[in-house]
Amino acid sequence: MSMVIEALRSEETRVGEGRTVAGIVNSIETLEGGGFLVRRPFPKASCSEFDPFLLLDEIGPIDVAPGEAKGAPDHPHRGFETVTYVLAGDMEHKDSRGHAGRLRPGDVQWMTAGAGVVHSEMPSREFARDGGHLHGFQLWVNLDEPALPGDSELANS
């Protein structure tokens, strides 16, 4: 089972000083979207107080056979932001506002769901056809106040 080590400061960190590990959090494994496996250190009953962070998923690392890649078909989000970071693989994002983008290794997407959006996160046509190594993270961040929906991709440069 994958473990996420959460390094939290126990006191104010000064330049040149180390940090203290406050604890080790075991992740749970669960299926998301079209049936792909994620490892989730939070939220869960024993670990849920990370406001403003709502959820953290690790996707992979996994080697995907040709024709076996799965994604997250159309689904709604409301009231939070998602930050997706792709380490390996190739994903496409489309939403109900007409925005579409592609995420390759090293790319980040920040999506503000705001009052609501329906979107999909799917493997690219090439990745679905050829397979390959997939690894990434998605963090959900709570919005303190209402925000307009929006998207931005930051390409690895």
N, C-alpha and C positions, 0 to 999 in steps of 0.2 A: 504494500500500500504506500502511496506517495505521502510524504510529510512536508508541510510548509513550516519553515522555521520563521517565527515572527520576532524580529528584533525590535523591541520597544525601549525607548529611553526611560530609565527609572529616575533620572534627574536631568537637569539641563546639561546638554553636551557642549563642551567648549572645544575650540579648534585644537586638534592634536590629541584629544582624549577619546577613549573608546566608548562603546555603548554596552549596555548590559542586556543579555537575553532574558526577557521576562517569562518566556514559556515556549513550549513546542506544541503546535496545534496539529493533530491528525486530521486529515481531510476525509470526507465521505466520498464515495463514488456513486454517481447517479447518471441516468441517461437524460439527455436534453434533445430538443428539436426533433429531427427525424430519426433519433436513436443513437446519437454519438455519445461516447463516454466522457464525462468531466469529473475532475476532482475538486471538491468544494470544501475549503477550510471554514468558511462562514457564509451565511448564517447556519447555525445548528443549535440544538438545545444548550450545549455546554459552552457555546462561543457565539454570542450574538451582539455584543456591545461595541460596535466599531463605527458608530455614527461619525461622519456622514456616509460611511461606506455601507452598502446594503448587502452586497454579494461579491464573492471572488470565485471565479471558475478557472481552472487550468484545463485546457483542451490538449490531450496528448501528454507527452510525446508518443506518437504512434505511427507505424508504417501502414499506409492504406493501400490495399491492392487495387489494380485497375478496375473501374466500375463499382467500387465499394464505398466511395466517399459519401458522407452524409452531411447535411447541413440543417439549418433551422428555417423551414418554409415560413411564409407569411404568419406573423404573430404580432400582437399589440404591445406597446409600452406606453406608460404615462407617469409623469411626475418625477422622473429621474434621468440621469445621463449614463450612457455606457461608454467605456473606454476599452477598445479592443486592440491588442498588440499581437502581431503575428511574428513568431520566430521562424517558422518553417511552414510551407504550404502556400496556397493561393486561394483567396476567398473573394466573393463578390457580394456587395451590399446594395439593396434596392429598397426604397421606401415609398409610402403613399403620397409623399410630396413631390415625387419625380426625381429625387436625388438617387444617383447610382455611383458606386465607386468600387475599386479593386484594391485588395490588400495583399501585398507580397511580403516576403521576409524583411523584417525591420520596420514595416509600416505600422502606423497607428491610426485608428479612427476614433473620433470623439463625436458621439451622437447625443443631442439633447432631445429627449422625447417631448418635453414640455407638456402641453395639454393633451397630447396623444398623437401617436403615429403607428402605422402598421408597416413592418419591414421584414426583410428576409436576409439571412446570412447563409450563403450557399458556396460550395466549392466552385471554382471556375470550371468552365467546360473542359479545359485542358487537364486540370488536376483530377476532375471526375473521371475523365477518359483514361489517363495514364497512371493515376495513383501517385504516391510519393510519401514523404515524411511530413507529418502535420504536428505543429506545436504552437500554442498561443495562450493568451490570458484574456479574460474579460472581467472588468471591474464595474460594478454599478454604484453610482454616486447619487445620493439623495439631493434633490433641489430644495433649497431653503425657501424659495419663493417662486411664484409662477414664472415660467420662461417660455419664449417662443421656440418652437421646434427648429432644429438646425443640425447640420452635419459638417464635418471637416475631416479630411484625410491628411496625414502628415507622412509623406513618402520618405523612406530611408534614403539619405543622400550621402 
